[in-house]
Amino acid sequence: MVSVVLFALPILAAGPLDETDLIHQVHEAVDAGRFQDAEAILQSQIETLDGPVVDPWRVELEIIRRIRLDFNLTGDELLTKLSKEIPDITEADIIRWRDQGYLQYRLIDGQIRYFESEPKNLFRFCEEARIRRKEANRAERSGWKFSLPEHIARLLEMADQSDSPMVYPVKHYVTYQLAVKNNHPRLKAGAKVRCWLPFPQEYRQQRHVRFIASEPAGPVVSPAGQPHRTVYFEQTVADPTKPPVFKITFEFETSAFCPDLDPAKARPLDRTSPLFGEYTAERPPHILFTPAIRRTVAEVTAEEPNPLLRARKLFHWMDEHIRYCSEMEYSIIRNISDKAMTTRQGDCGVQGLLFITLCRAAGIPARWQSGWESKPNNWNMHDWVEFYIEPWGWLPADPSYGLQKHPNPRVRDFYCGSMDPYRLIVNLDYARQLVPPKTSYRSEPNDFQRGEIEIDGHNLYFDEWTWNMKLRTVPQTGDFMALEEALDAVVPDTLTSGNMAGAVILVGKKTEAGYETWRKAYGYKQFLPEVEPMPVDAVFDMASMTKPIATGTSLMVLVEQGKIQVDDPVGKYLPEFNQGDKKDVTIRHLMTHMSGESPYVGEDARKQIIAENGFLCREAIRKYIRDLDLLRKPGDVVQYSCLNAILCAEVIRAVSGMEHSEFAAKHVFQ
């Protein structure tokens, strides 16, 4: 790849400069790609470079370091990445796409460096790249995509039938861990480690928060209502060879919030109220009413007096004009809302701050909210916002989710005033102090989702530690919608772990009108000779399913009827078991495969029985099995045996006087 090398010395004014002037010089140098010059200016103001990042000079120096981390791909490295998906890619393609604005890059001391997440954004925005992209040699898996519009439509149906705007509660079970990487240079005996992990707020539709456990024990949970809710750990390093690990387990319940938003009911807010004053104000550096912001608000809202309709117009404008992109770290963006306005791109938080800024400039109070999205099979860090409209109060909005593709306008506009239940709310504002405050400049000074950690006052950035989150969601309504979404949260992970290629799940329940069923396919039916998605009508060999479904259930029906007990000796019903070790075999032993019976009747024995008795020879097989000696003492070990199920069927026949098939048909399946 061709590189342009520029040499320049830092330019300092002749007279003394104040902090603002020096920072301005640093920004000019960085914007021009002269990173070494900017670093030289900053280093001239710092006596000891190894100190914690607590002053403006060190913060700016740290931001430059983070820019280098985010923009670290050389042209050759990007070419290698792209060649895996576009085999005929050339250097000329990359240069053309860069010049067309499809590839995000920085000039750093004469070298072109591309955004480390590329080519994700290239494939989002460049049609040519998408067309040339090598198609995946695999059909789409069944049951993999969670249909958000369908989910929303069902939520609105529930809300229409409810007296409360909060419907469809979903229980969340979370284990979160942060671990310092091995051999970190600041891990020394006696070093003080401080760690903050995310914890759910108690907030309107998010309730029943319960702290379950932590490692190490004894952390401090900040009160609900803090801008960033945290679990705080503090410990002293005893063994530097054992990096600190912090883990918490908690649960909470979040409901969908679906208020009935009739624009005719919207009322103007008192402009003299403290709420209006605080949440319609600018908040530098990320909420500023630039000329572009003021112009856009004036054009979009025009003379619309209704505050709810003004907010919707701004939401619609963003959906049309602001595209989602993989985003750089927020700490290296000087004005987040302006970044979205200028580039017309941004991720969830960047879009969220732009919507807040537009709303405030339009006289609509707006504020930040964030944490995690927890949709089945698709959870991640996520940011959204709230805006205030009387008489409803604070209403949620998710600009990056935008307008939903659906014929029902209420579904389309859902994320401008309503919210789904798959959320973990951690933050009620952005860029506020943690509890207790952190000493050094945070890894994420605006948001708080992955956690924060420092050693002896020195921040550890994201590349110095790892995080892991285990999340399980269980809808609480008990209907088939809840069942489907609970399965959507676990089945895909089971399939991708390699245990099986696909599955069809069929569930039925008895109702007053008869039976109601639910069925869904997941994954693949086959891989060879061609890949095929799993159809819902796939036919499977059910193998031994009659054992638990028919035989086990029939036995428990007899228990319910008081005709047998699971700890009864089998000899009470089958005389052949009234001798030797077989006296000790119980029905429980048969049901749990601990009877000591052989796994099956051997092939030679079956051939002899058929030769002597003909085919079919049910009675002869039954007698043979009942007369067999045990291989081991009952209750010693578990060994799967088909004979156990056959003997259970014999007990059913002896007690009920009916063939097993007849009994199951009457008492289980009818």
HUWOKA-V676456 format. One record per backbone hydrogen bond with DSSP energy under -1.0 kcal/mol. CO is the residue of the C=O (numbers start at 1). NH is the residue of the N-H. E is the energy in kcal/mol with one decimal. If there is no record, write none. Layout:
co=[CO,CO]
nh=[NH,NH]
e=[E,E]
This chain:
co=[18,19,20,21,22,23,24,25,26,27,28,29,30,33,33,34,35,36,37,38,39,40,42,43,48,52,53,55,56,57,58,59,60,61,62,63,64,65,66,67,70,73,74,75,76,77,78,79,82,82,85,86,90,91,92,93,94,95,96,97,98,104,106,108,110,111,113,114,115,117,119,120,121,122,126,127,128,129,136,142,146,147,148,149,150,151,152,153,154,155,156,159,165,167,169,170,171,172,173,174,175,176,177,178,179,184,186,188,191,192,193,194,195,196,197,203,205,206,207,210,213,215,220,223,227,229,230,231,232,233,235,237,239,244,246,247,248,249,249,250,251,252,253,254,256,257,259,260,262,263,270,273,274,275,279,283,287,288,290,291,292,293,294,295,296,297,298,301,306,307,308,309,310,311,312,313,314,315,316,317,318,323,329,330,335,336,337,338,339,340,344,347,348,349,350,351,352,353,354,355,356,357,358,359,360,365,367,369,370,370,371,372,373,375,380,382,384,385,386,387,389,390,393,395,396,397,398,404,408,409,411,412,413,414,415,419,421,422,424,425,426,427,446,452,453,454,455,458,461,464,466,468,470,472,474,479,480,481,482,483,484,487,487,490,491,492,493,494,495,501,503,505,507,509,511,514,516,518,520,522,523,523,526,532,532,535,542,544,545,546,546,547,550,551,552,553,554,555,556,557,558,559,565,566,568,569,570,570,574,575,579,580,581,582,585,586,587,588,589,593,594,596,599,602,603,604,605,606,607,608,609,610,617,618,619,620,621,622,623,633,642,643,644,645,646,647,648,649,650,651,652,653,659,660,661,662,663,664,664]
nh=[22,23,24,25,26,27,28,29,30,31,32,34,33,35,109,38,39,40,41,42,43,44,45,46,51,54,441,59,60,61,62,63,64,65,66,67,68,69,70,71,116,114,78,79,80,81,82,83,85,86,134,89,94,95,96,97,98,99,100,102,101,115,113,111,4,108,106,73,118,120,123,124,125,126,130,131,132,133,138,523,148,151,152,153,154,155,156,157,158,159,160,162,258,256,476,254,474,252,472,250,470,248,468,246,466,187,188,191,237,456,235,454,233,452,231,206,255,203,253,251,249,247,232,226,428,199,222,197,220,195,193,190,242,180,178,215,176,212,213,174,210,172,207,170,167,419,261,262,265,266,273,277,278,279,366,287,283,290,294,295,296,297,298,299,300,301,302,304,310,311,312,313,314,315,316,317,318,319,320,321,322,346,332,333,339,340,341,342,343,344,323,351,352,353,354,355,356,357,358,359,360,361,362,364,363,388,386,384,426,427,382,424,380,378,373,371,369,397,367,395,393,267,389,387,417,385,402,406,412,413,414,404,416,418,398,257,423,374,372,201,229,370,431,196,460,194,458,455,464,181,179,177,175,173,171,483,484,485,486,487,488,490,491,494,495,496,497,499,498,524,522,520,518,516,514,511,509,507,505,503,142,534,532,525,526,538,545,547,549,550,551,552,554,555,556,557,558,559,560,561,563,562,568,588,587,572,573,574,577,578,582,583,584,585,570,590,591,592,594,639,635,631,642,606,607,608,609,610,611,612,613,614,621,622,623,624,625,626,627,636,646,647,648,649,650,651,652,653,654,655,656,657,663,664,665,666,667,668,669]
e=[-2.2,-2.6,-2.2,-2.1,-2.4,-2.6,-2.3,-2.3,-2.5,-2.8,-1.5,-2.9,-1.6,-1.3,-3.5,-2.0,-2.7,-2.2,-2.1,-2.0,-2.8,-1.5,-1.7,-1.2,-1.3,-1.5,-2.2,-2.3,-2.3,-2.2,-2.6,-2.4,-2.0,-1.9,-2.2,-2.3,-2.1,-1.5,-2.5,-2.6,-3.1,-3.0,-2.3,-2.4,-2.1,-2.1,-2.8,-2.0,-1.7,-3.0,-4.1,-2.0,-1.5,-2.2,-2.4,-2.8,-2.3,-2.5,-1.8,-2.5,-1.3,-2.5,-2.7,-1.6,-1.1,-3.0,-2.8,-2.0,-1.9,-1.9,-2.1,-1.1,-2.1,-2.7,-1.9,-2.5,-2.2,-1.0,-2.0,-2.5,-1.1,-2.0,-2.8,-2.4,-1.9,-2.0,-2.5,-1.7,-2.1,-2.6,-2.2,-1.3,-3.4,-2.8,-2.9,-2.2,-2.8,-1.8,-2.2,-2.6,-2.8,-2.5,-2.3,-3.0,-2.7,-1.8,-1.3,-2.6,-2.9,-3.0,-2.4,-2.4,-3.0,-2.2,-2.1,-3.4,-2.5,-2.1,-2.8,-2.1,-2.5,-2.8,-3.2,-1.4,-2.5,-1.6,-2.6,-2.4,-2.4,-2.3,-3.3,-3.2,-2.1,-2.4,-2.6,-2.5,-2.6,-2.6,-1.6,-2.9,-3.0,-3.4,-3.1,-2.3,-1.6,-2.2,-1.1,-1.2,-2.5,-1.3,-1.6,-2.2,-2.6,-2.4,-1.8,-1.6,-2.4,-1.8,-2.6,-2.5,-2.2,-2.5,-2.2,-2.3,-2.8,-2.4,-1.3,-3.0,-2.2,-2.2,-2.2,-2.3,-2.0,-2.3,-2.8,-2.3,-2.2,-2.2,-1.8,-2.2,-2.7,-1.8,-1.7,-1.8,-1.9,-1.7,-2.2,-2.8,-2.4,-1.9,-2.4,-2.7,-2.3,-2.4,-1.6,-2.4,-2.3,-2.2,-2.7,-2.8,-2.7,-2.4,-1.3,-3.0,-1.7,-2.5,-2.5,-3.2,-2.3,-2.5,-2.0,-2.6,-1.9,-2.4,-3.0,-2.7,-2.2,-2.3,-2.6,-3.3,-2.3,-2.5,-2.3,-2.6,-2.0,-2.8,-1.7,-1.1,-2.2,-2.4,-1.3,-1.4,-2.2,-1.7,-2.3,-2.4,-1.6,-2.0,-1.9,-2.9,-1.9,-1.8,-3.1,-2.9,-2.4,-2.6,-2.2,-2.4,-2.6,-2.0,-2.5,-2.6,-2.3,-2.8,-2.5,-2.2,-2.8,-2.2,-2.2,-2.4,-2.7,-1.3,-3.2,-1.8,-2.4,-2.7,-1.2,-1.0,-1.7,-2.1,-3.0,-1.8,-2.7,-2.7,-1.1,-3.2,-2.5,-2.9,-2.6,-2.2,-2.1,-2.3,-2.1,-3.1,-1.2,-1.3,-1.4,-1.3,-2.2,-1.4,-2.6,-2.8,-2.0,-2.2,-1.9,-1.9,-1.9,-1.8,-2.5,-2.0,-2.3,-1.4,-2.1,-2.3,-2.0,-1.8,-2.1,-2.5,-2.2,-2.0,-1.0,-1.5,-1.7,-1.1,-2.8,-1.7,-2.4,-1.9,-2.7,-2.6,-3.4,-3.3,-2.6,-2.2,-2.3,-2.0,-2.4,-2.5,-2.3,-1.9,-2.1,-2.7,-2.2,-2.8,-2.5,-2.3,-2.4,-2.5,-1.7,-1.5,-1.7,-2.7,-2.1,-2.1,-1.6,-2.0,-2.2,-2.2,-2.5,-2.6,-2.6,-1.9,-2.6,-2.9,-2.0,-2.0,-2.9,-2.3,-2.1]
